[in-house]
Amino acid sequence: MSKGPFRYVQLISSYFPYFENNPFNMKQLTKISNQTKFGEVFDCVDIYQQPTLHHPLLKNHLLQKKPSSYPKGFHFKSSSSANTTESALPMVACPVGTVPILQKTNKVGHIPLWSNSLAAGGEIAGIKTEGDIYGARVTLNIYEPQVKGHGDFSSQVLTLMHGEDGPLEAIVVGSMVSQTFGDSFARFHIIWLGNNHKSCMDFHCQGFVQTVPHIGVGARISPVSTYNGKQVDLQLMLFQDPKKKHWWLFYDTKPIGYWPNLYFTKLRVKANIVEFGGLVNGPTIHQDPPQMGSGHFAAEGNGKAAYARDVKIVDSSYKVVDLNFDKSFAYSTKPPCYTVDSFDHNSDGAHVYYGGPGGCHPSVR
């Protein structure tokens, strides 16, 4: 099994301008707007008029409100630690029958166009597993790492892909910190690369179909973890509907929405790689690498280093199963800056600590 760099650095390197290329006018679709407690404004769009459903490929698409079935063993176990709480994804009070879409603001004018190569950016620390994969789950504890460069970001993500044998297709979900969004907060983002070989984030272009009115994609996650203090977890799962072949995103055991199978070719069949952990990228990270995770090395352990736990995958029989450790490993693409530690498993799944302070010399690999 190859231990080469995570290929999804190619995916998170070429976002589109925010709504720049969308062929529709959000104002024409919006009747209600709602503001979160952090001041973010969401348009409450009729569920059947959301951006993705205007795509020509989905002209005759029948909206799926929930998966046709769920994997066996589909659940998360709450942390037994009194010092851990579950993170709340951004809640938006949109009415039933609508979905929230974050308004474009002056703070978020354009997403930077980053280079498509690891050499120009992209360092990762976490778990990688390979095989015939039909879903994956993880519990990530969420921090707000310091990111200095305006176009740089630091993220804690679950990545599911079909790659290493041609053009990459992938889905990435989790938390991201970037000053590109006008602040230094952890935000909930979804990213994907389909069979058109162009990457996209949130609702910046068509692809994701949201099915719930209360979760705001692109909004701030709160609370977050504190170094040597309260730890805050985010439980995420991706799996493929066995009948429709759409890829569903779940927060804990609650559906958020899905990517229609028509957007994929390889992922329409299955995934063959899943990765869990931290990713930093951007145009200036070689000059000043940002923090990853808690901003501390993995060896500091519980309460001090970021972790990915409860890691399992969905197999071909649609059962939630443990990783095959013959096809799984933990590693960092830049150990002087970011490390991994304590990769192991128990009855709840695999786990690893990862992260680091960044700031290492640009020439160090």
C-alpha positions in Angstrom: 0.0 0.0 0.0 1.4 3.4 -1.0 2.2 5.8 1.8 2.5 8.8 -0.6 1.0 12.2 0.1 -2.8 12.5 0.6 -4.1 13.3 -2.9 -6.9 15.4 -1.7 -4.5 18.4 -1.4 -5.4 18.7 -5.1 -9.0 18.9 -4.2 -8.8 21.7 -1.7 -6.7 23.9 -3.9 -9.0 25.4 -6.5 -12.2 26.7 -5.1 -14.6 28.7 -7.3 -15.4 32.4 -6.6 -18.3 32.5 -4.1 -21.5 32.1 -6.1 -19.6 33.7 -9.0 -20.5 31.0 -11.5 -24.0 30.1 -10.4 -26.6 30.5 -13.1 -29.4 31.6 -10.8 -30.2 34.6 -8.6 -30.5 33.7 -4.9 -32.6 36.8 -4.2 -35.2 35.6 -6.6 -35.5 32.3 -4.7 -35.5 33.8 -1.2 -38.5 34.8 0.9 -37.1 34.6 4.4 -33.7 35.4 5.9 -32.4 34.4 9.3 -29.5 35.6 11.4 -27.5 33.4 13.7 -26.3 34.5 17.2 -22.9 35.2 15.5 -24.4 37.6 13.0 -24.3 35.3 10.0 -27.2 35.8 7.6 -28.8 32.8 5.9 -31.4 32.8 3.2 -34.1 30.3 3.8 -34.6 28.8 0.3 -37.5 26.5 -0.7 -36.0 23.0 -0.5 -37.1 22.3 -4.1 -35.5 25.6 -5.3 -32.0 25.1 -3.8 -29.0 25.7 -6.1 -28.2 22.1 -6.9 -31.6 21.2 -8.1 -31.3 23.8 -10.9 -28.5 21.8 -12.5 -29.3 20.4 -15.9 -28.2 17.0 -14.8 -30.9 17.0 -12.2 -33.8 18.2 -14.3 -35.8 15.0 -13.5 -34.2 14.3 -10.1 -36.5 13.2 -7.4 -35.5 14.8 -4.1 -34.6 12.1 -1.5 -35.6 13.2 2.0 -33.7 10.4 3.8 -31.6 7.3 2.8 -33.4 4.2 1.7 -31.7 2.3 4.5 -28.9 2.7 7.1 -25.8 0.7 7.7 -25.9 -2.0 10.3 -24.3 -0.7 13.5 -25.0 2.9 12.6 -24.5 4.8 15.8 -22.0 6.9 17.8 -21.0 6.2 21.4 -20.8 9.4 23.5 -17.5 10.1 25.2 -17.2 8.7 28.7 -15.0 11.6 29.8 -16.7 14.2 31.9 -14.4 16.8 30.3 -15.8 16.2 26.8 -18.9 17.6 25.2 -20.4 17.3 21.7 -20.0 20.3 19.4 -23.1 21.9 18.0 -23.1 22.4 14.3 -24.3 25.9 13.3 -28.1 26.0 13.9 -30.3 28.2 11.7 -34.0 28.8 12.4 -35.3 28.3 8.8 -38.9 27.0 8.4 -39.7 23.4 7.6 -39.6 23.0 3.8 -36.7 25.4 3.3 -32.9 25.0 3.6 -30.4 27.7 4.8 -27.8 29.1 2.4 -25.2 31.5 3.7 -25.4 35.0 2.1 -22.5 36.4 0.3 -20.9 39.2 2.3 -18.1 41.7 1.7 -15.9 39.6 4.0 -16.2 36.6 1.7 -15.8 37.9 -1.8 -13.6 35.2 -3.4 -12.2 31.9 -2.4 -8.5 31.9 -3.3 -7.3 29.8 -6.3 -4.6 27.6 -4.8 -2.1 25.6 -6.8 -2.8 22.0 -7.6 0.3 20.5 -6.1 1.5 19.4 -2.7 4.8 21.2 -3.4 2.9 24.6 -3.3 1.0 23.7 -0.2 -0.7 20.9 1.6 0.5 19.1 4.7 -1.5 16.4 6.4 -1.4 14.3 9.6 -3.8 11.6 10.4 -5.1 8.1 9.5 -5.3 6.7 6.0 -7.1 3.4 5.1 -7.7 1.7 1.8 -10.1 -1.0 0.5 -13.7 -1.3 -0.9 -15.4 1.4 1.2 -19.0 2.5 1.2 -18.9 4.9 4.1 -16.9 6.1 7.1 -17.4 7.7 10.4 -15.3 9.7 12.8 -15.4 11.8 16.0 -13.1 14.8 15.7 -12.4 17.2 18.6 -12.6 20.7 17.2 -10.0 23.4 17.8 -9.4 26.9 16.3 -5.8 26.7 15.2 -4.0 30.0 14.5 -3.7 30.8 10.8 -1.8 33.9 9.8 -1.8 33.9 5.9 -5.0 35.3 4.4 -5.3 32.6 1.9 -4.2 29.7 4.1 -6.3 27.4 6.1 -6.1 24.7 8.8 -8.8 22.0 8.9 -9.9 18.9 10.8 -11.7 16.6 8.3 -13.1 13.3 7.1 -12.1 12.7 3.5 -13.6 9.9 1.3 -12.3 9.4 -2.2 -11.6 7.2 -5.2 -8.1 7.9 -6.4 -4.6 6.6 -7.1 -5.7 5.1 -10.4 -6.6 8.1 -12.5 -8.6 11.3 -11.9 -9.5 11.9 -8.3 -13.1 12.1 -7.0 -13.6 13.0 -3.4 -15.8 14.4 -0.6 -14.3 16.3 2.4 -16.3 17.3 5.4 -15.4 19.0 8.7 -14.0 22.1 10.4 -11.9 24.8 8.7 -10.2 27.9 10.0 -9.2 30.5 7.4 -9.0 34.3 7.4 -10.4 34.2 3.9 -13.8 34.0 5.6 -13.2 37.3 7.4 -12.3 35.9 10.8 -10.4 33.2 12.7 -13.3 30.9 13.8 -13.8 27.2 13.1 -16.5 26.8 10.5 -18.4 23.8 9.2 -17.5 23.2 5.5 -18.2 20.6 2.8 -16.0 20.2 -0.2 -16.1 17.8 -3.2 -14.5 17.0 -6.5 -16.8 15.2 -9.0 -16.4 13.8 -12.5 -16.1 17.3 -14.0 -12.7 17.5 -12.2 -13.5 20.8 -10.6 -13.6 21.2 -6.8 -16.3 23.1 -5.0 -17.1 24.1 -1.4 -20.5 24.5 0.4 -23.1 26.1 -2.0 -20.5 28.1 -4.0 -21.6 25.9 -6.9 -24.1 23.1 -7.5 -23.6 19.6 -6.1 -24.9 19.2 -2.6 -28.6 18.7 -1.9 -29.5 19.8 1.7 -32.5 18.1 3.3 -32.8 19.8 6.7 -33.8 23.4 7.6 -31.6 24.0 10.7 -27.9 23.3 9.9 -26.0 26.1 8.4 -23.2 24.9 6.0 -20.3 27.4 6.2 -21.3 28.9 9.6 -19.3 29.0 12.8 -18.9 26.0 15.0 -19.3 26.7 18.8 -18.1 25.9 21.3 -14.7 24.5 20.5 -12.0 22.7 22.5 -9.7 24.4 24.9 -6.0 23.3 25.4 -5.8 21.4 28.7 -9.5 22.1 29.3 -12.9 21.2 27.9 -12.8 19.1 24.8 -15.5 19.5 22.2 -16.3 16.7 19.7 -17.9 16.7 16.3 -19.3 13.4 15.0 -19.6 13.0 11.3 -20.4 10.2 8.9 -20.5 9.7 5.1 -22.1 6.7 3.5 -23.5 5.6 0.1 -27.2 4.9 -0.2 -27.3 1.2 -1.3 -30.2 1.8 -3.7 -29.8 5.3 -5.0 -26.0 5.4 -4.8 -26.1 9.0 -3.5 -23.5 9.9 -0.9 -25.1 11.0 2.4 -23.6 13.3 5.1 -24.6 12.8 8.7 -24.0 14.8 11.8 -24.1 12.3 14.6 -27.0 10.1 13.4 -28.9 13.0 11.8 -28.9 13.4 8.0 -27.9 16.8 6.6 -28.1 16.1 2.9 -26.4 14.2 0.0 -24.4 14.4 -3.2 -26.4 12.9 -6.1 -24.6 10.0 -7.8 -24.7 11.8 -11.2 -21.9 14.0 -10.1 -19.5 11.1 -9.8 -18.2 8.3 -11.9 -15.9 6.3 -9.7 -17.6 7.3 -6.4 -20.9 6.2 -7.9 -19.6 2.7 -7.4 -17.5 3.0 -4.2 -14.6 4.7 -2.5 -11.2 3.1 -2.1 -9.5 5.5 0.3 -10.6 7.3 3.5 -8.6 9.7 5.5 -9.2 11.2 9.0 -7.3 14.1 10.6 -5.7 17.5 9.9 -4.9 19.3 6.7 -3.2 22.7 6.2 -2.9 24.3 2.8 -2.6 27.7 1.1 -0.3 30.0 -0.8 2.0 31.0 2.1 2.3 27.9 4.3 5.8 27.3 3.2 6.9 30.7 4.5 4.9 30.4 7.8 3.2 27.0 8.3 0.0 27.5 10.4 -1.0 25.5 13.4 -2.8 22.2 13.0 -5.3 20.8 15.5 -4.7 22.2 18.9 -1.4 23.7 17.8 0.5 21.2 19.9 2.3 18.0 19.0 0.5 14.6 19.1 2.6 13.2 21.9 1.1 15.6 24.4 -2.0 13.3 24.3 -5.5 13.6 25.7 -6.8 17.1 26.4 -3.8 18.7 24.7 -3.5 17.3 21.3 -6.2 17.0 18.7 -7.6 13.5 18.0 -9.7 11.5 15.6 -11.5 8.6 17.3 -14.4 6.2 16.8 -13.0 5.7 13.3 -14.8 2.9 11.4 -15.8 2.3 7.8 -18.8 0.8 6.0 -18.1 -2.4 4.1 -19.7 -4.0 1.0 -22.4 -5.6 3.2 -23.3 -2.2 4.6 -22.0 -3.0 8.0 -20.1 -0.5 10.2 -16.8 -2.3 10.8 -13.3 -1.8 12.2 -10.4 -0.7 10.0 -8.3 -3.4 8.4 -5.0 -2.5 10.1 -3.1 -4.3 7.3 -4.4 -1.5 5.0 -4.4 1.4 7.5 -1.7 3.6 8.9 -1.1 7.0 10.6 1.5 9.4 9.2 2.4 13.0 8.7 3.7 14.6 5.5 5.9 17.0 7.5 6.9 15.5 10.9 9.0 18.5 12.1 5.8 20.6 11.9 3.0 18.1 12.5 3.0 14.7 14.2 0.9 11.6 14.8 0.9 9.4 17.9 -0.9 6.5 19.7 -2.6 5.1 16.5 -4.5 2.1 17.9 -8.1 0.8 18.2 -10.6 -0.4 20.7 -14.3 -1.5 20.6 -15.3 2.0 19.5 -13.0 2.1 16.6 -9.5 3.4 15.7 -8.0 6.5 17.1 -5.0 8.8 16.7 -3.6 12.0 18.1 -2.3 14.5 15.5 -1.2 18.1 15.0 1.5 20.6 15.7 2.5 24.2 16.1 3.6 24.8 12.6 6.2 27.5 12.2 9.0 25.2 11.2 11.6 26.1 8.6 10.2 26.0 5.1 13.0 23.7 3.8 12.4 21.1 6.5 10.6 17.9 5.3 
